[in-house]
Amino acid sequence: MNLNIEVNNNVLSAMPGDTILDALNRHGMNVPTLCHLKGLMPSGSCRMCVVEVDGRKNLVTACSEPVMDGMKIQTHSARVIESRKTIVELLLSNHPDDCLYCERNGSCELQKLSEDLNVRERRISGNKNNYKLDVSSASIVRDPAKCILCGRCVRVCEEIEGVSAIEFVGRGSKTFIDTSFNHGLNVSTCINCGQCIMVCPTGALKEKPHIDEIRTKLADPTKTVVIQYAPSITISLAEEFGFKPGQNIGGIMNAALRRIGFNFVFDTSFSADLTIMEEASELVQRITTGGTLPMITSCCPGWVKYAEEFQHDMLPHLSSCKSPQQMLGAIIKSYFAETEGINPADIYSVSIMPCTAKKFEQQREEMTQNGISDVDAVLTTRELARLIRLFGIDMDKISPELADSPLGTRSSAGKIFGVSGGVMEAAIRSAHYFITGKELIKFQVNAVRGLAGRKEAKVVINGLEIGVAVVSGLKNAEILMEEVRNGRKDIHFIEVMACPGGCINGGGQPIGTNEESLRARMKSLYEIDEHDTIKVSHKNPYIIELYDKFLGKPLGHKSHHLLHTNYQERDVN
Amino acid sequence: MKSKVEEILQQYPNAGRDSLIPILQSVQESLGFLSEESVVQVSKFLKMPASKIFGVATFYNQFRFTQPGKYHVMVCRGTACHVLGSATVLEEIEKYLKVKPGMTTKDKLFSLEVVACIGACGLAPVISINGEFHAKVTTESIQSIFETYRNREV
């Protein structure tokens, strides 16, 4: 049964259970929001979305108020606009004035609201916020002075990721957001996923920058500077340069990276193939020899740290495989260094990741060989865009180029790592081949595709039924782990990604990522898979060559040394 | 041997998050403050993130996070005391003790707390040190008040 509401003197239909905001949005009408996060419980704390409702003395928050039949609503009355404007003016009253060189200049929601509400002077002036920066984390920089206490980071951390590293601390005008006992983020439960950055309306949260260090190394003639990029980057970077969401600009990006001065350009999708070789072999080994099951993927460093903190009993379930970033890092400083005759210490290895947790992963001490890091610096998609602009490269004019061989050639199975379900699908394709010696007739595994937070499927290989589950958003992982702990035996392989939807929605992706852009990015990755000829990791000719010439066989001695890792229980609060 | 906090937690079988504040109150009563360790213990007991507990505890003025000193100084900032200059008194005590409210001096002798009203408006501005009231405090009298306590330690 539909309800009728009257908005600005027009009669509109609404559904029972809608909030006023839901109903308005469905009809293409907008009211500004700030604390609102689609899909989470409304908090109604910022009051930006207030509307006037007939018969109600006070203004009503559209994000939290359910519609009622016959409700009469004014969304832009003089009183409403004045109220919204005052809120913005109050938020500005103690906000730093460094917009010109703020990280979020141009993508700041507070800036946009000021503009939209025609705030043209600083009418209210208070003491400026004066909090210390928290630079303790390897991944995330917090600047509480720029925080407007919308609470979106707190809610994402709790409700999507199940981590709760940060919380409102104190009361009233002295409230700010901090960790338990005001310690640095580095010793908190933070898993570095960066979802807080993605929802932050201002510059209060950002990635730890690596650009300057990379520029120094690019200018150093004694260094061979190599770069690798994660599967989703070639697509999500497009949005930073005004291409339409979902456009694959990998070729242009390769060219841009060479113009910037990187000596070699490699593709992390190549090492995603390598990960599949090792991980699918490990899965087959665990299934056939009675190893610990279900096996759980380990390519997401946010998930790995989460498991180390909260899921100690699940650590033996994690695959011992390093992530693709670290695998390629290790191969670059061993195989590549050997074939090119370069001292590994003279290689500076950079990766571009859609992820802030990769910055943490890169500096883990397990990720080193003889004191030399596998990977030396990590750029997010956003930082890469900044670097390209810094070097004045016109992305509309340069011609596409290929990545360098051999570590830049991939199968499309490695490419779909960028979306939730991709690792699973790639692993199923190769596991099928490893077990039966034959290729799948149909490569698509539709049940594990899509943006749902949890997907399950049964795959039959050689009469053996294998149960698989794919979760993204660690709250979903927590629930699944509890089921496994309570005796679910029908799942053999689990893919976990910390960010909802996988890496295409990573904490390092362009600000303003929304459901529409996510769908476009996902579609694009699967289209690449559709059109590519090599759809399985084990058919990547350069992977075969790498095993022939260097590694031996999957799970062999050299693989174990270079491509596998171990995990440690972490006692954090 | 059970720790004090463990003993307290034992009195709350099957407790949910609604028992958080009574538990924190008992812990503070027993330890004199909420130590980091105790918050972690409560967090594990209630299966609540420590950050949430810290958030709740910092919301309320009644909880403190540093060990109180041997002498606990409460400075009244109620209306009557305010009118008669308690802001200056507080500022002077902060300077003299070199601590801010909620903190304890390095020698662990004095801890400072600000309270809204201790119900002795006739004595304003008033401070209380371990329950002993000092009436009509002035910036000049502060040093001698604190020295009497220091002298007890010699």
Interface residues (C-beta under 8 A of the other chain):
Chain A: E158 V163 S164 A165 I166 E167 F168 V169 G170 R171 T179 S180 F181 S188 T189 N573
Chain B: E36 V39 V40 S43 P49 A50 S51 K52 I53 F54 G55 T58 F59 Y60 F65
